[in-house]
Amino acid sequence: MTRTPRVAVAGAGLGGLAAAAALARQGLEVAVYEQRPRLPEDETALHLAPNGSRILQRWGLGAQLLALAVQPVALEFREWSDGSLTWRQPLAGPGPGAVAAPYCTLLTDELYDLLLARLPQERIRLGRRLSGFRESADGVELEFADGGSATADVLVGADGVRSMVRSRLVGTPRRVYHGTTAYSGALQADEVPGLARDRVTVWLGPEARMVGAPVAQGEQLGFVAVVPSRGGTARQRPLRDQSAALAADFGGWAPDVKAITAAAGGIRSWTPYDHAPLRRWGSGRVTLLGDAAHPMLPYHGQGVSQCLEDAVALAHHLATAPTPAQALRRYEALRLPHTARVQLGSRANAFRPAAVPDVTWAQVYDIEEHLPG
């Protein structure tokens, strides 16, 4: 490229901050535009798989990450009715399933703050809702809901599952609902004294599942539960009814699961959906990243890690390709097939598997070096 491109990122969620951090690391000029007047807060648990944590290590954030996160020793699948162990995948230490980079569980806010610390404060512009954009041979003009505007050489839509940038680029894809309601929340780990604090536990039932993960240095347990939808979607269920509904859905389950539903606080619910993998992520000087490009169901724990991979690939190509348009097409050609496989794999894992395959994380997520830079 004749000069360093100026990049505008729409959205200051984890995907947007990951993109900005990766771009800044490559020496690119970046501005993040967030429609909310304040930065988001989110104390739910997230899973950072080895393909995501190794990127943070590469960025020099490994020590800070491990100071905050829990490194579970194993992923355990248990029978829904009595809690008996059905399959175990090692996540740390020696063994055939172990990986070089850590598998981490932590609070969303903790990862958010790690990424935020990599960016000068002036690079984040709050209260700027992107309402449109116009592309020309010289760049992209951004239009904001407050009547203001800005210019950039490249626009990256990291504006989530309801992405405005995506709708302008490729239309609004048909949402695919899967007949489920998801709950998430957290509780103090000592509320479930029989549950080990050093592993991720998945209880699988015929139609539902519960996933518990240690966070906050093992002092808390974050959970996600997915059940069949009954009588409408989660968005139609009043907040005060969620605790009772969750307890009812898991009333006949193993004692540890019932203890989680009894003690959980701050429960939120939503209706999981995705859409078919897109055929393209953009054109010219505009592209997509993260949930705007490839929303994933919560069954592989790969949403954040795929955002980080997107960010690394995007920054590399913008720093090395002859033109912004060539950079974005190279980024898309590398990432779209891979994220489509992970996206469809997560969808396929939505229902109870007949048998859990004995595979390593490298086989599932292709965490060997396949990213540039």
N, C-alpha and C positions, 0 to 999 in steps of 0.2 A: 504494500500500500504506500501511496505517496506521503501520507501523514497518518498519525494515530487517530483512529475513528473515535468520535464522541458517541457514547452509547446511552440511550435512555431506557430504563427498566420500569415497566408499569407493575406496581405491586411490591409491598415491603413485607411480604410473608417470608417463610423460610426459603422458598425458591428464589424470590427476588433478592434477598440478602446474600444467598449463596452465589447467585450470578454476579452481583456487585462485588463481592469479595474476590471472586475468581478474576474478574475483569481488572480490578484495581491491582491485583497481584501481578498481572501481566503488563502493568503500566498504562492501561487504557483509562481514558477519562469517562467517568460514569456518573449518572444522576438517577436516583430512585424516586419515583413519584408514587405516593401513597394517598388514597382517597380519604382515609380516616384522619381525624385531627390529632390523634395520638397513636403511638406505636401499639400494636396489639399485645395483649397479655394472655397467656395460655398455660395453665399448670397441669395439663393432661400429660400422660406418659407417652413417650415415643420410643420406637425401636430403631437403632442405628446399626445396620448390618455391617459386616467387615468391608464391603465395597464402599460404604460411606465413611466409615471411621478412618480408613487408610488415606482418604483424601484430606481429612483434617490433620492427620499426621504429616502428610506432605506439606501442608500449609504451616507447619510449626505449632499446631494447636493440640498435639497429642497429649502433652502433660496436663494442660488445662482441662481437656475433655475427661481424662481419667480421674482427675481430682473431683469432678462433679458426678460422673456417671457410675453406675453399677456395671460390673462385668460378669454377667451370669455364667456359671460354669457349664450349664446345660439347658437345652430346651426339652421339656418332658411333656409327652402326651399321656393323658390319664382318662380312664373310663368315667363317664358322666355320673353313673349311679353310685359307685363305691370308691372312686378315686384311685383304683388300681393302675399301676404303670403299664402302658402298652408299648411305648417306644421312647427312646432317649437319644438325642443328638448332642454330643459334646460341643461346647462353644469356646472353651478355653483350656489351656494346658495340653500336654501330649496326648496323642491318640489319633486314630484314622480320620476322625471328623473335625479335628481342630484346625484352626486357621491362623495365619500369621497376624492379621489385623484384628483388633478386639471387636467383639459384638457388645454393644452398649445399650443400656436402657437408662433414660434420663427424662427430666421434665422438659417439655417443649420450650419453656422460657429460658432454661439453662443453655440450650443450643442456640436459641435466638440471640442471647446476650453474647455468646462466643463470637458469632458472626458479626454482630453489630459492632463489637470492639475492633474489628478489622477495617472499619470504614470511618473516615472523617465525618463528623456530624453534619457538615454542610452538604454532603452528598445526598442526604435524605430530605426530600421536600414533602412535608405533611399537608393534608387538606387539599391535595391536588388530584381531583378525580378526572381521569382521562375520559373525554367524551367523544373524541374522534382524532383522526390523523390523516394527513395528506402526504403522499410520497412523490418526490420529483427526482430528476436526474442528479440533483445536488444533495439531497438528504430527505429527512422526514420532518414535517411540521406537526407538532402535537397541539391539540386543542383541549382545553380544560373546561369543566362545568362552570367555573367562576368567570369565564370569559377570557382568561389568560391563555398564553401560548408559549411554546418553547420549540427549539430546533435541535436536531441530532442527526448523526450520520446513520444510526441504526436504532430501531425500536425493538425491544424484547418484551413480549407479553408474558409476564409472570403473574397474571391477575386472576389465577385460581380457576375453579371448575366452572364458574359463570363468566368466563373471560370475554370482555368486550372486544379485545384485540382479536381473539379467535373468531368471534362472530363476524367481524369485518373482513377477515382474511379468507375463511373457508366456510362461512355460514355457521349455523347453530346445529351441531350434530344431535341426532335423536338420543335422548337419555334412555339408558337401559336400566330399569329397576329390577330387583331380584327378589322381591317379596319378603324383605327382612327389615327389621328395626334394629339399630345398634345403640347401645348404651356405653358411656364411659364415665369413669369417676375415680376416686382415690380414697384410701383409708389408711389409718395407722397400721403398720405391719403386725404389731402385737395384738391386733384384733383377731388375727388368724394365727394363733400360736403354733399350730401344727404344721404350718406351711414354711418350708425352707426359704430363706431370704436371698439365696444365691443362685436362683434359677428362674427361668420363664416356664410357666405351667399353662398348658392348654387342656381344658376338659372338653371332650367332644361327645355330643349327644346325637341322637338320630336326626334332629332338625336344628339344633342350637349349639352354641359353643361359648365358652368363657375363657378369656386369656388374662392371666395375672402376671405382672412384671414388677420386680423391685425397683424403686426409684428413691431419690433423696438419700443416697448412701445406705439404702436398705431400710430406712426408717418408715417408708411408706410403700404401699402396694397400689400401683395403677392397674386398672382393669378395663377391658373392652368385652362386652357381651353382645352377641348377635342372635336374634330370635326371629321366628316367623312373624310377619306383621299380622295383626288381628284388629279388625275394626278401624282401619285407617292407618295413616302413616304416623311416624314419631312426631312430626311437626304439629299434628292435630291433637296430641296428647298433652294436657296441662302439666306444668312442671310439678305441681304438688302430687300428682298421681304416679310419677315415675318410680319412686322408691317402692311403692306397693306393687306396681306392675312388674318391676324387676324381680322382687321377691316371689311373686306368684309364678313367673315364668320358670324359676329355678327351684321351686319348692320341693321337688322330689329328687334333687341332685345330691351329690356327695356333701358331707358335713362342711368341708372347707369352702365349697361354693356357697352354701347357705350362709356361712359366717360372713363371706364377702358381701352378699346382698343385704344382710342385716345391718352391717356397719358402714356401708358406703355412704359418702356424702358428696354434695356438689355434683349430682348426676346430671349429665346432659344426654340428649338422644338425637338421633338423626336417621335419615333414610339413605342407606348406601346405594349409590348408583354409579355407573360408568357409561362409556359409549364405545362403539367400535373404534379400533385404532384409525387415526386419521391417515389419509393418503399423502398429505403434505402438511407442513407446519407454517408455510408462508410463501412469500415471493419477494423479489427485490431486496429491500433493506429492512424487512420486518420478519420476525419469527416468533416462535412460542417456546416456553420452557415450563417444566414441572406440571402441575395439575392442569394448567391451561392447555397443554399438549397431550397429556396422557393420564387422566384421572384413574386411580387404581382402587379397587376394593381392598378392605383392610385385612387381607388374608395371607400376605407374604411379608408384611412389615417393610416394604421397599419404597414407599412414597418419598421419604426424605432422602434416602440414599440415591435414588434415581435423579432427584433434583440436583444433588451435588455432582453426580456424573455429568448431567446436562451442563452445569456451570463450567466444569473443567473443559469439556469439549468446545463449548461456545467460545470461551476466552482464548483457547489455543488457536482456533481457526481465525478469529478476528485479529489476533496478533500476527498471524503469519500469511494469510491469503492475500493475493494481489488487490482485491476489491472487497467491500463489504458484502455485496451480493454473492460473490464466490465463496466467501467465508461462511455465510449462512447456509448455502446449499451443501457445502461439505459437512457442516455441523449436522444438518438434517439427515444427510445420507448415512452418517455414522450412527446417529442416535435413534432415529425413528424405528428401524427394524429391531433394535435391541429392546427399546422400551415397549414395543408392541408385544414381544415375546413375554416380557415380565408382566405386562398388563393382562394378557390373556391367561398367563399362568396363575395369576392371582384370582381371576374369575373362575378358573377350573377348580381352584382349591376352596371355593365357597362352600362346598358340601362335604360331608364326612367322607374321607377316602376309604375305599375298601381295605387298603393296606398302605401304611406309610412307607415309602421307598427308602432304602438305605443308601443315601447319597450324601455327598459333602456339599458345603456351602459353595465351593468353587463350581461344582457342577450345576447347582441350582441357579446361581446368580452370575456366573461367569466373572468371578472377581479377579481372575488373573489379569495382568496388564493388557487392557484392550482400549485404553484411553490415551489420547495424545498428551504431550506436555508434562 
